[in-house]
């Protein structure tokens, strides 16, 4: 026998409103929800420990009768977004229990990234010259040095520092309809440093943020040399 817990639910302490955001649908208001720490038992995660950024959100089924799709977002009263990784329907008490993750907290996004796109013109000598235009901005990001070694570029040796750039949202979308890991795109951090995208991973994952493997460009001679090498392969003629 099920017990209708809905009326009693709204008498609980520490309730807060939520907004359920499902792609392609209007936002749905959840008048009151309860949240508590979640345990995520997975080999490469936290071994059953409570993860910072993981929460269980609980609210009456009557507020949103249809099961929220995985990957949907919950926005709390502070404007923080939580990605739904799992949903359980608790029929015994008529509530949804959603395991959600604040990916920005998990990854410690502490920077803002912009994306530049190159367009090319020909010099009088026939050389393709790139002009860089900002196409995306304000993307929460974390720039983490990964490796450093030396590279030979046009008979000179330059330090090559590879970064893992974790992005707060997917940049492989209608805004950038081609593979962003090409010579035509760069990422810029909030200090104005430029990075060439070498690989782009984890697009469209709901449990992990996108990762761009990038090389820091030293502005000046190295940047000019990379531009020449990149533009020669991208411009074709």
FILORO-374896 format. One record per atom (N, C-alpha, C, O): residue in three letters; x negated, y negated, z. Coordinates in steps of 0.05 Angstrom, whole numbers, padded with zeros to 5 digits, always signed. Last residue first. Example, Ala and Ser with C-alpha at 12.3 -4.5 7.8 and 13.67 -1.06 7.14 Angstrom:
// residues 2
SER-00257+00045+00142
SER-00273+00021+00143
SER-00258-00001+00157
SER-00268-00023+00161
ALA-00264+00114+00156
ALA-00246+00090+00156
ALA-00264+00066+00156
ALA-00285+00066+00169
END
This chain:
// residues 237
UNK-00885-00531-01032
UNK-00898-00544-01054
UNK-00911-00570-01045
UNK-00923-00584-01061
UNK-00883-00512-00972
UNK-00882-00498-00997
UNK-00897-00512-01018
UNK-00921-00505-01023
UNK-00878-00530-00921
UNK-00868-00547-00942
UNK-00867-00534-00969
UNK-00852-00542-00987
UNK-00902-00493-00886
UNK-00873-00498-00885
UNK-00862-00512-00909
UNK-00839-00508-00917
UNK-00956-00490-00893
UNK-00941-00465-00895
UNK-00911-00469-00896
UNK-00896-00452-00905
UNK-00971-00542-00888
UNK-00978-00528-00913
UNK-00963-00503-00916
UNK-00958-00494-00939
UNK-00955-00555-00837
UNK-00940-00566-00859
UNK-00946-00552-00885
UNK-00929-00550-00903
UNK-00992-00527-00805
UNK-00964-00520-00804
UNK-00949-00530-00829
UNK-00932-00515-00840
UNK-01041-00551-00819
UNK-01037-00523-00823
UNK-01008-00515-00824
UNK-01000-00499-00841
UNK-01029-00604-00805
UNK-01036-00598-00832
UNK-01032-00568-00838
UNK-01022-00561-00860
UNK-01017-00599-00750
UNK-00997-00609-00769
UNK-01003-00602-00797
UNK-00986-00594-00812
UNK-01067-00582-00732
UNK-01044-00564-00731
UNK-01022-00573-00749
UNK-01009-00556-00763
UNK-01096-00629-00741
UNK-01103-00605-00755
UNK-01081-00585-00755
UNK-01075-00572-00775
UNK-01070-00665-00707
UNK-01070-00670-00735
UNK-01077-00645-00751
UNK-01065-00639-00772
UNK-01082-00640-00657
UNK-01054-00643-00666
UNK-01052-00648-00696
UNK-01035-00637-00709
UNK-01137-00646-00657
UNK-01126-00620-00658
UNK-01097-00621-00668
UNK-01088-00605-00684
UNK-01143-00703-00657
UNK-01154-00687-00679
UNK-01141-00659-00681
UNK-01135-00650-00702
UNK-01085-00718-00623
UNK-01109-00728-00636
UNK-01118-00709-00658
UNK-01102-00701-00674
UNK-01065-00680-00567
UNK-01060-00700-00587
UNK-01086-00711-00598
UNK-01106-00712-00584
UNK-01063-00613-00561
UNK-01079-00636-00552
UNK-01076-00657-00574
UNK-01085-00653-00596
UNK-01008-00575-00548
UNK-01023-00589-00569
UNK-01037-00612-00556
UNK-01025-00630-00544
UNK-00997-00513-00517
UNK-01000-00542-00513
UNK-01018-00554-00535
UNK-01039-00544-00541
UNK-00955-00465-00544
UNK-00983-00473-00541
UNK-00984-00504-00538
UNK-00972-00518-00554
UNK-00903-00422-00517
UNK-00913-00446-00531
UNK-00943-00450-00526
UNK-00954-00440-00507
UNK-00848-00385-00516
UNK-00876-00382-00512
UNK-00889-00404-00529
UNK-00887-00403-00554
UNK-00787-00397-00485
UNK-00804-00404-00508
UNK-00833-00401-00500
UNK-00842-00413-00481
UNK-00731-00364-00463
UNK-00760-00368-00458
UNK-00773-00374-00484
UNK-00771-00359-00504
UNK-00666-00373-00433
UNK-00684-00370-00456
UNK-00712-00377-00449
UNK-00718-00394-00432
UNK-00651-00338-00371
UNK-00652-00362-00387
UNK-00671-00358-00411
UNK-00689-00341-00410
UNK-00608-00282-00358
UNK-00635-00294-00360
UNK-00634-00319-00377
UNK-00618-00320-00396
UNK-00557-00265-00362
UNK-00570-00262-00336
UNK-00598-00274-00335
UNK-00610-00276-00314
UNK-00539-00271-00413
UNK-00524-00284-00392
UNK-00538-00284-00366
UNK-00532-00300-00348
UNK-00575-00286-00472
UNK-00573-00269-00448
UNK-00557-00284-00427
UNK-00561-00308-00424
UNK-00583-00318-00517
UNK-00557-00307-00513
UNK-00555-00286-00491
UNK-00537-00270-00490
UNK-00652-00304-00523
UNK-00629-00320-00532
UNK-00604-00304-00526
UNK-00603-00280-00530
UNK-00702-00281-00510
UNK-00679-00279-00491
UNK-00656-00297-00498
UNK-00641-00306-00480
UNK-00751-00323-00541
UNK-00741-00298-00531
UNK-00717-00303-00513
UNK-00711-00325-00503
UNK-00795-00344-00589
UNK-00771-00352-00575
UNK-00756-00327-00567
UNK-00748-00311-00584
UNK-00863-00365-00599
UNK-00843-00344-00598
UNK-00819-00356-00583
UNK-00821-00374-00567
UNK-00887-00415-00607
UNK-00898-00392-00620
UNK-00878-00368-00621
UNK-00877-00353-00640
UNK-00880-00483-00612
UNK-00865-00459-00605
UNK-00877-00436-00621
UNK-00877-00436-00646
UNK-00926-00529-00586
UNK-00917-00515-00610
UNK-00904-00489-00602
UNK-00915-00474-00587
UNK-00914-00587-00548
UNK-00920-00558-00548
UNK-00909-00546-00574
UNK-00887-00551-00582
UNK-00936-00649-00520
UNK-00924-00634-00542
UNK-00933-00604-00541
UNK-00956-00598-00535
UNK-00920-00692-00466
UNK-00938-00672-00478
UNK-00923-00655-00498
UNK-00900-00648-00494
UNK-00887-00727-00438
UNK-00893-00733-00466
UNK-00913-00714-00479
UNK-00921-00719-00502
UNK-00868-00713-00390
UNK-00892-00730-00390
UNK-00901-00736-00418
UNK-00921-00750-00422
UNK-00827-00678-00400
UNK-00820-00705-00391
UNK-00844-00724-00389
UNK-00840-00748-00387
UNK-00848-00644-00462
UNK-00840-00645-00434
UNK-00835-00674-00426
UNK-00838-00693-00442
UNK-00824-00621-00524
UNK-00838-00642-00510
UNK-00829-00643-00481
UNK-00805-00642-00476
UNK-00832-00573-00575
UNK-00820-00580-00549
UNK-00837-00601-00536
UNK-00861-00600-00537
UNK-00822-00572-00646
UNK-00839-00574-00622
UNK-00821-00580-00598
UNK-00799-00590-00600
UNK-00815-00542-00710
UNK-00804-00550-00685
UNK-00825-00552-00663
UNK-00844-00536-00663
UNK-00838-00521-00756
UNK-00821-00544-00759
UNK-00810-00555-00733
UNK-00796-00575-00733
UNK-00866-00475-00750
UNK-00882-00500-00750
UNK-00864-00525-00751
UNK-00874-00547-00747
UNK-00823-00437-00706
UNK-00836-00443-00732
UNK-00851-00469-00730
UNK-00849-00483-00710
UNK-00780-00417-00671
UNK-00808-00411-00669
UNK-00821-00413-00697
UNK-00828-00393-00709
UNK-00726-00424-00683
UNK-00741-00447-00674
UNK-00772-00442-00671
UNK-00787-00461-00670
UNK-00694-00402-00740
UNK-00711-00393-00718
UNK-00729-00416-00709
UNK-00745-00427-00724
UNK-00640-00448-00753
UNK-00661-00430-00761
UNK-00678-00422-00737
UNK-00675-00434-00716
UNK-00604-00486-00734
UNK-00594-00462-00747
UNK-00615-00442-00756
UNK-00608-00421-00767
UNK-00596-00521-00683
UNK-00620-00512-00696
UNK-00614-00485-00709
UNK-00617-00464-00697
UNK-00542-00527-00673
UNK-00559-00551-00674
UNK-00586-00545-00687
UNK-00597-00562-00701
UNK-00522-00477-00668
UNK-00514-00492-00692
UNK-00531-00517-00695
UNK-00535-00527-00718
UNK-00581-00448-00639
UNK-00552-00452-00641
UNK-00546-00467-00667
UNK-00563-00469-00684
UNK-00627-00442-00595
UNK-00621-00428-00621
UNK-00591-00428-00625
UNK-00577-00410-00615
UNK-00630-00461-00546
UNK-00633-00481-00567
UNK-00630-00468-00595
UNK-00630-00482-00615
UNK-00594-00448-00487
UNK-00604-00437-00512
UNK-00607-00459-00533
UNK-00587-00474-00538
UNK-00618-00480-00427
UNK-00597-00471-00446
UNK-00610-00463-00472
UNK-00633-00469-00477
UNK-00662-00488-00397
UNK-00637-00486-00383
UNK-00614-00479-00401
UNK-00592-00472-00391
UNK-00721-00450-00410
UNK-00702-00471-00418
UNK-00675-00466-00405
UNK-00666-00443-00403
UNK-00787-00442-00395
UNK-00761-00432-00390
UNK-00741-00455-00394
UNK-00743-00476-00382
UNK-00845-00431-00427
UNK-00826-00453-00423
UNK-00798-00441-00420
UNK-00787-00431-00439
UNK-00907-00412-00415
UNK-00880-00401-00416
UNK-00861-00424-00408
UNK-00862-00434-00386
UNK-00964-00433-00454
UNK-00944-00438-00433
UNK-00919-00420-00437
UNK-00912-00415-00460
UNK-01032-00430-00467
UNK-01006-00420-00473
UNK-00988-00424-00448
UNK-00995-00418-00426
UNK-01082-00470-00490
UNK-01067-00463-00466
UNK-01039-00455-00474
UNK-01024-00470-00486
UNK-01143-00471-00517
UNK-01116-00463-00524
UNK-01102-00454-00499
UNK-01108-00433-00488
UNK-01194-00518-00532
UNK-01180-00502-00511
UNK-01152-00496-00520
UNK-01138-00513-00530
UNK-01230-00511-00593
UNK-01210-00526-00577
UNK-01199-00507-00555
UNK-01196-00483-00560
UNK-01283-00520-00637
UNK-01272-00504-00616
UNK-01254-00521-00598
UNK-01262-00542-00589
UNK-01283-00527-00708
UNK-01287-00538-00682
UNK-01273-00520-00661
UNK-01253-00506-00668
UNK-01269-00510-00759
UNK-01297-00509-00752
UNK-01303-00523-00725
UNK-01326-00530-00719
UNK-01212-00511-00757
UNK-01227-00529-00775
UNK-01256-00533-00765
UNK-01265-00555-00762
UNK-01213-00483-00696
UNK-01195-00496-00714
UNK-01211-00516-00730
UNK-01222-00535-00720
UNK-01215-00431-00652
UNK-01231-00445-00673
UNK-01212-00456-00693
UNK-01197-00442-00705
UNK-01199-00432-00583
UNK-01192-00426-00611
UNK-01210-00443-00629
UNK-01218-00465-00622
UNK-01202-00402-00518
UNK-01213-00420-00538
UNK-01203-00412-00566
UNK-01198-00388-00571
UNK-01151-00399-00467
UNK-01175-00389-00480
UNK-01183-00409-00501
UNK-01173-00431-00502
UNK-01104-00386-00418
UNK-01121-00406-00430
UNK-01145-00393-00442
UNK-01159-00377-00429
UNK-01035-00371-00402
UNK-01063-00363-00408
UNK-01078-00387-00419
UNK-01065-00406-00430
UNK-00993-00401-00375
UNK-00994-00372-00375
UNK-01023-00362-00381
UNK-01033-00346-00365
UNK-00959-00453-00340
UNK-00983-00444-00354
UNK-00985-00414-00352
UNK-00980-00402-00331
UNK-00893-00469-00348
UNK-00910-00454-00331
UNK-00935-00444-00348
UNK-00932-00429-00366
UNK-00843-00513-00344
UNK-00866-00508-00360
UNK-00887-00494-00342
UNK-00898-00506-00324
UNK-00774-00510-00345
UNK-00797-00505-00328
UNK-00821-00498-00346
UNK-00819-00479-00362
UNK-00716-00553-00356
UNK-00737-00534-00364
UNK-00758-00531-00342
UNK-00760-00547-00324
UNK-00657-00581-00383
UNK-00672-00573-00359
UNK-00692-00551-00366
UNK-00685-00532-00381
UNK-00659-00625-00435
UNK-00655-00597-00430
UNK-00670-00590-00404
UNK-00695-00592-00404
UNK-00659-00677-00458
UNK-00647-00672-00432
UNK-00642-00643-00425
UNK-00623-00637-00410
UNK-00647-00665-00529
UNK-00660-00678-00507
UNK-00646-00671-00481
UNK-00624-00660-00481
UNK-00658-00653-00599
UNK-00645-00646-00574
UNK-00660-00659-00551
UNK-00684-00664-00553
UNK-00685-00679-00639
UNK-00658-00668-00645
UNK-00643-00659-00621
UNK-00619-00656-00621
UNK-00730-00729-00658
UNK-00717-00715-00635
UNK-00690-00706-00643
UNK-00673-00721-00652
UNK-00775-00719-00711
UNK-00750-00731-00702
UNK-00738-00715-00679
UNK-00736-00691-00680
UNK-00836-00731-00742
UNK-00822-00716-00722
UNK-00798-00732-00711
UNK-00801-00755-00704
UNK-00860-00720-00806
UNK-00849-00740-00788
UNK-00831-00726-00768
UNK-00814-00710-00776
UNK-00919-00694-00838
UNK-00894-00690-00822
UNK-00886-00716-00807
UNK-00903-00731-00798
UNK-00940-00693-00904
UNK-00942-00707-00879
UNK-00917-00705-00863
UNK-00895-00712-00872
UNK-00975-00656-00950
UNK-00949-00658-00937
UNK-00953-00671-00909
UNK-00969-00660-00893
UNK-01015-00687-01001
UNK-01013-00673-00975
UNK-00986-00677-00962
UNK-00975-00699-00963
UNK-01021-00715-01047
UNK-01006-00690-01048
UNK-01004-00675-01022
UNK-00994-00653-01022
UNK-01044-00765-01043
UNK-01062-00743-01051
UNK-01048-00716-01052
UNK-01061-00695-01057
UNK-01003-00796-01024
UNK-01012-00800-01052
UNK-01030-00778-01062
UNK-01032-00772-01086
UNK-00963-00747-00987
UNK-00982-00769-00989
UNK-00990-00773-01018
UNK-00985-00756-01035
UNK-00895-00730-00982
UNK-00921-00725-00995
UNK-00938-00750-00994
UNK-00928-00772-00999
UNK-00860-00712-00922
UNK-00864-00729-00945
UNK-00891-00723-00957
UNK-00909-00714-00943
UNK-00816-00674-00881
UNK-00842-00677-00895
UNK-00839-00696-00918
UNK-00820-00697-00933
UNK-00796-00667-00813
UNK-00789-00671-00841
UNK-00814-00680-00855
UNK-00831-00692-00843
UNK-00790-00629-00753
UNK-00807-00642-00773
UNK-00792-00645-00800
UNK-00778-00627-00809
UNK-00760-00641-00690
UNK-00759-00627-00716
UNK-00775-00643-00737
UNK-00774-00668-00737
UNK-00765-00631-00620
UNK-00771-00647-00644
UNK-00770-00629-00669
UNK-00777-00606-00668
UNK-00732-00630-00559
UNK-00740-00614-00583
UNK-00743-00633-00606
UNK-00725-00649-00612
UNK-00748-00640-00490
UNK-00736-00649-00515
UNK-00747-00631-00538
UNK-00768-00619-00535
UNK-00737-00624-00421
UNK-00750-00619-00447
UNK-00734-00632-00469
UNK-00709-00634-00468
UNK-00753-00638-00355
UNK-00733-00642-00377
UNK-00748-00640-00403
UNK-00768-00653-00407
UNK-00764-00598-00296
UNK-00773-00615-00318
UNK-00750-00619-00337
UNK-00730-00605-00336
UNK-00754-00556-00263
UNK-00762-00581-00251
UNK-00772-00602-00271
UNK-00786-00621-00264
UNK-00722-00499-00247
UNK-00725-00518-00269
UNK-00730-00546-00257
UNK-00713-00557-00244
UNK-00723-00449-00218
UNK-00737-00473-00208
UNK-00742-00494-00230
UNK-00764-00504-00233
UNK-00696-00403-00229
UNK-00721-00408-00244
UNK-00735-00434-00236
UNK-00756-00440-00247
UNK-00653-00405-00193
UNK-00670-00381-00194
UNK-00697-00387-00208
UNK-00717-00377-00199
UNK-00630-00454-00205
UNK-00642-00450-00179
UNK-00662-00427-00180
UNK-00684-00428-00170
UNK-00610-00445-00256
UNK-00629-00467-00252
UNK-00643-00464-00225
UNK-00667-00471-00223
UNK-00574-00404-00250
UNK-00599-00398-00263
UNK-00620-00420-00259
UNK-00644-00415-00259
UNK-00535-00382-00204
UNK-00544-00408-00212
UNK-00572-00406-00224
UNK-00591-00405-00209
UNK-00492-00328-00215
UNK-00519-00337-00211
UNK-00523-00366-00221
UNK-00515-00373-00243
UNK-00442-00286-00185
UNK-00450-00307-00203
UNK-00478-00317-00196
UNK-00487-00314-00173
UNK-00392-00240-00180
UNK-00421-00244-00175
UNK-00431-00263-00195
UNK-00430-00258-00219
UNK-00327-00249-00157
UNK-00345-00253-00180
UNK-00374-00256-00169
UNK-00379-00273-00152
UNK-00268-00222-00143
UNK-00295-00225-00131
UNK-00315-00226-00153
UNK-00320-00206-00167
UNK-00201-00241-00138
UNK-00224-00235-00155
UNK-00249-00239-00138
UNK-00250-00257-00122
UNK-00149-00211-00097
UNK-00169-00232-00103
UNK-00188-00222-00124
UNK-00191-00198-00128
UNK-00111-00177-00070
UNK-00103-00195-00092
UNK-00123-00218-00096
UNK-00115-00241-00098
UNK-00125-00137-00036
UNK-00120-00164-00024
UNK-00115-00185-00045
UNK-00113-00209-00038
UNK-00126-00093-00069
UNK-00116-00090-00041
UNK-00110-00116-00028
UNK-00093-00118-00011
UNK-00151-00109-00116
UNK-00122-00107-00115
UNK-00111-00105-00087
UNK-00088-00113-00081
UNK-00200-00142-00134
UNK-00194-00130-00108
UNK-00163-00129-00105
UNK-00152-00147-00092
UNK-00239-00136-00189
UNK-00211-00143-00181
UNK-00205-00127-00156
UNK-00204-00103-00156
UNK-00302-00164-00200
UNK-00287-00141-00189
UNK-00259-00151-00181
UNK-00256-00172-00168
UNK-00350-00182-00247
UNK-00325-00189-00235
UNK-00311-00164-00225
UNK-00309-00144-00240
UNK-00415-00210-00261
UNK-00398-00187-00256
UNK-00373-00196-00242
UNK-00373-00215-00226
UNK-00438-00258-00274
UNK-00452-00234-00283
UNK-00435-00208-00279
UNK-00439-00188-00292
UNK-00425-00323-00289
UNK-00412-00299-00279
UNK-00426-00275-00291
UNK-00426-00271-00316
UNK-00464-00377-00269
UNK-00458-00358-00291
UNK-00448-00332-00280
UNK-00460-00320-00262
UNK-00449-00439-00244
UNK-00455-00411-00237
UNK-00446-00393-00259
UNK-00423-00394-00268
UNK-00468-00506-00237
UNK-00456-00485-00254
UNK-00467-00458-00246
UNK-00491-00454-00241
UNK-00449-00560-00196
UNK-00468-00539-00202
UNK-00454-00517-00217
UNK-00432-00509-00211
UNK-00415-00600-00179
UNK-00423-00600-00207
UNK-00444-00579-00214
UNK-00455-00580-00236
UNK-00397-00594-00129
UNK-00421-00611-00132
UNK-00430-00612-00161
UNK-00451-00625-00167
UNK-00357-00557-00130
UNK-00349-00585-00124
UNK-00373-00604-00127
UNK-00369-00629-00128
UNK-00377-00514-00186
UNK-00368-00520-00159
UNK-00363-00550-00155
UNK-00365-00565-00173
UNK-00358-00479-00241
UNK-00369-00504-00233
UNK-00359-00511-00205
UNK-00335-00512-00201
UNK-00373-00419-00272
UNK-00358-00431-00250
UNK-00373-00457-00242
UNK-00397-00457-00237
UNK-00371-00392-00338
UNK-00383-00409-00318
UNK-00363-00417-00297
UNK-00340-00422-00302
UNK-00380-00327-00369
UNK-00365-00352-00363
UNK-00378-00367-00341
UNK-00394-00356-00326
UNK-00407-00280-00368
UNK-00420-00303-00381
UNK-00405-00328-00379
UNK-00415-00350-00385
UNK-00350-00239-00374
UNK-00378-00242-00365
UNK-00391-00264-00381
UNK-00387-00267-00406
UNK-00285-00270-00369
UNK-00306-00255-00384
UNK-00333-00259-00372
UNK-00339-00280-00360
UNK-00238-00261-00316
UNK-00258-00279-00329
UNK-00279-00263-00344
UNK-00290-00244-00333
UNK-00175-00232-00326
UNK-00203-00227-00316
UNK-00222-00246-00331
UNK-00222-00247-00355
UNK-00119-00274-00314
UNK-00135-00258-00332
UNK-00164-00255-00321
UNK-00174-00274-00309
UNK-00099-00308-00272
UNK-00090-00280-00274
UNK-00107-00263-00292
UNK-00110-00239-00287
UNK-00121-00349-00230
UNK-00130-00343-00257
UNK-00123-00314-00262
UNK-00140-00296-00257
UNK-00090-00351-00183
UNK-00101-00376-00194
UNK-00110-00373-00223
UNK-00108-00391-00239
UNK-00077-00300-00169
UNK-00056-00317-00179
UNK-00066-00342-00192
UNK-00053-00354-00209
UNK-00123-00280-00145
UNK-00117-00272-00173
UNK-00096-00291-00185
UNK-00097-00296-00209
UNK-00160-00324-00104
UNK-00136-00309-00109
UNK-00132-00304-00139
UNK-00136-00321-00156
UNK-00233-00314-00101
UNK-00209-00331-00103
UNK-00184-00315-00110
UNK-00187-00293-00121
UNK-00301-00317-00088
UNK-00276-00302-00084
UNK-00253-00321-00085
UNK-00253-00342-00072
UNK-00367-00307-00108
UNK-00345-00326-00107
UNK-00319-00310-00107
UNK-00315-00292-00123
UNK-00430-00294-00085
UNK-00404-00282-00091
UNK-00383-00303-00088
UNK-00381-00317-00067
UNK-00492-00317-00115
UNK-00469-00319-00096
UNK-00447-00301-00105
UNK-00444-00294-00128
UNK-00559-00333-00123
UNK-00538-00313-00127
UNK-00517-00316-00106
UNK-00523-00318-00082
UNK-00596-00370-00105
UNK-00583-00375-00131
UNK-00562-00355-00138
UNK-00548-00358-00158
UNK-00640-00326-00076
UNK-00632-00354-00077
UNK-00620-00359-00105
UNK-00631-00352-00125
UNK-00617-00261-00061
UNK-00631-00279-00080
UNK-00622-00307-00077
UNK-00597-00312-00076
UNK-00627-00216-00010
UNK-00610-00238-00020
UNK-00627-00256-00037
UNK-00648-00266-00029
UNK-00653-00152-00030
UNK-00654-00177-00015
UNK-00635-00197-00026
UNK-00628-00196-00050
UNK-00655-00111-00065
UNK-00633-00111-00046
UNK-00633-00135-00029
UNK-00614-00139-00013
UNK-00701-00122-00096
UNK-00700-00099-00079
UNK-00678-00099-00059
UNK-00682-00088-00037
UNK-00698-00163-00132
UNK-00705-00170-00104
UNK-00703-00146-00085
UNK-00704-00150-00061
UNK-00715-00139-00190
UNK-00705-00164-00180
UNK-00715-00169-00151
UNK-00738-00176-00147
UNK-00728-00091-00211
UNK-00746-00113-00216
UNK-00736-00139-00206
UNK-00747-00160-00213
UNK-00685-00057-00192
UNK-00713-00051-00188
UNK-00732-00075-00191
UNK-00750-00078-00174
UNK-00632-00085-00154
UNK-00643-00078-00180
UNK-00673-00077-00178
UNK-00685-00092-00164
UNK-00581-00110-00122
UNK-00599-00087-00119
UNK-00608-00078-00146
UNK-00592-00065-00161
UNK-00566-00166-00094
UNK-00569-00157-00122
UNK-00590-00134-00121
UNK-00614-00140-00121
UNK-00519-00195-00053
UNK-00541-00177-00055
UNK-00542-00165-00083
UNK-00522-00157-00094
UNK-00499-00263-00042
UNK-00496-00237-00056
UNK-00521-00221-00054
UNK-00543-00232-00052
UNK-00467-00306+00006
UNK-00491-00295-00007
UNK-00486-00268-00020
UNK-00470-00252-00009
UNK-00403-00334-00013
UNK-00421-00322+00007
UNK-00445-00310-00008
UNK-00443-00306-00032
UNK-00344-00374-00019
UNK-00369-00364-00029
UNK-00387-00354-00007
UNK-00385-00364+00016
UNK-00276-00381-00039
UNK-00295-00376-00017
UNK-00321-00366-00030
UNK-00320-00350-00049
UNK-00234-00432-00066
UNK-00249-00407-00069
UNK-00269-00406-00045
UNK-00276-00426-00033
UNK-00178-00465-00092
UNK-00194-00458-00069
UNK-00208-00432-00073
UNK-00196-00413-00083
UNK-00159-00477-00144
UNK-00156-00496-00122
UNK-00173-00491-00098
UNK-00183-00509-00085
UNK-00188-00476-00204
UNK-00184-00457-00182
UNK-00182-00474-00156
UNK-00203-00484-00147
UNK-00171-00497-00268
UNK-00177-00505-00240
UNK-00170-00482-00221
UNK-00148-00470-00223
UNK-00202-00484-00329
UNK-00181-00475-00310
UNK-00189-00483-00282
UNK-00211-00476-00273
UNK-00213-00515-00392
UNK-00221-00509-00365
UNK-00197-00502-00347
UNK-00176-00513-00351
UNK-00192-00482-00452
UNK-00191-00505-00434
UNK-00200-00497-00406
UNK-00196-00474-00398
UNK-00239-00443-00491
UNK-00213-00447-00477
UNK-00215-00472-00460
UNK-00237-00482-00454
UNK-00288-00434-00512
UNK-00266-00435-00531
UNK-00239-00440-00518
UNK-00219-00440-00531
UNK-00314-00402-00455
UNK-00320-00412-00482
UNK-00295-00411-00499
UNK-00282-00390-00501
UNK-00289-00422-00394
UNK-00291-00400-00413
UNK-00295-00412-00441
UNK-00279-00429-00449
UNK-00297-00443-00331
UNK-00302-00452-00358
UNK-00307-00428-00376
UNK-00328-00414-00373
UNK-00263-00460-00274
UNK-00272-00437-00290
UNK-00274-00447-00319
UNK-00254-00457-00330
UNK-00280-00497-00218
UNK-00270-00499-00246
UNK-00281-00475-00261
UNK-00305-00471-00262
UNK-00260-00497-00150
UNK-00277-00489-00171
UNK-00264-00495-00198
UNK-00240-00499-00199
UNK-00258-00523-00082
UNK-00246-00519-00109
UNK-00268-00511-00129
UNK-00292-00518-00126
UNK-00270-00484-00023
UNK-00276-00507-00040
UNK-00264-00502-00068
UNK-00260-00479-00076
UNK-00267-00467+00047
UNK-00258-00463+00019
UNK-00266-00488+00003
UNK-00268-00510+00014
UNK-00278-00466+00102
UNK-00300-00469+00082
UNK-00292-00462+00054
UNK-00309-00453+00038
UNK-00229-00419+00129
UNK-00247-00442+00130
UNK-00267-00442+00107
UNK-00271-00422+00094
UNK-00165-00399+00104
UNK-00192-00394+00111
UNK-00208-00420+00113
UNK-00202-00439+00099
UNK-00115-00406+00084
UNK-00119-00416+00111
UNK-00148-00412+00120
UNK-00155-00421+00142
UNK-00111-00381+00035
UNK-00113-00411+00035
UNK-00116-00423+00063
UNK-00120-00447+00065
UNK-00103-00328+00050
UNK-00129-00336+00039
UNK-00132-00367+00041
UNK-00154-00376+00048
UNK-00051-00323+00065
UNK-00071-00324+00086
UNK-00098-00334+00075
UNK-00113-00347+00090
UNK-00028-00320+00013
UNK-00020-00342+00032
UNK-00041-00345+00054
UNK-00049-00367+00060
UNK-00054-00273-00008
UNK-00056-00299-00020
UNK-00050-00322-00001
UNK-00066-00340+00002
UNK-00051-00220+00005
UNK-00068-00237+00022
UNK-00068-00266+00013
UNK-00081-00283+00026
UNK-00010-00171+00005
UNK-00012-00196-00009
UNK-00026-00216+00010
UNK-00013-00227+00028
UNK-00034-00106+00006
UNK-00026-00128+00023
UNK-00031-00154+00007
UNK-00053-00159-00002
UNK-00013-00043-00019
UNK-00028-00067-00021
UNK-00017-00089-00004
UNK+00008-00090+00001
UNK-00017+00024+00000
UNK+00000+00000+00000
UNK-00018-00025+00000
UNK-00035-00028+00017
END
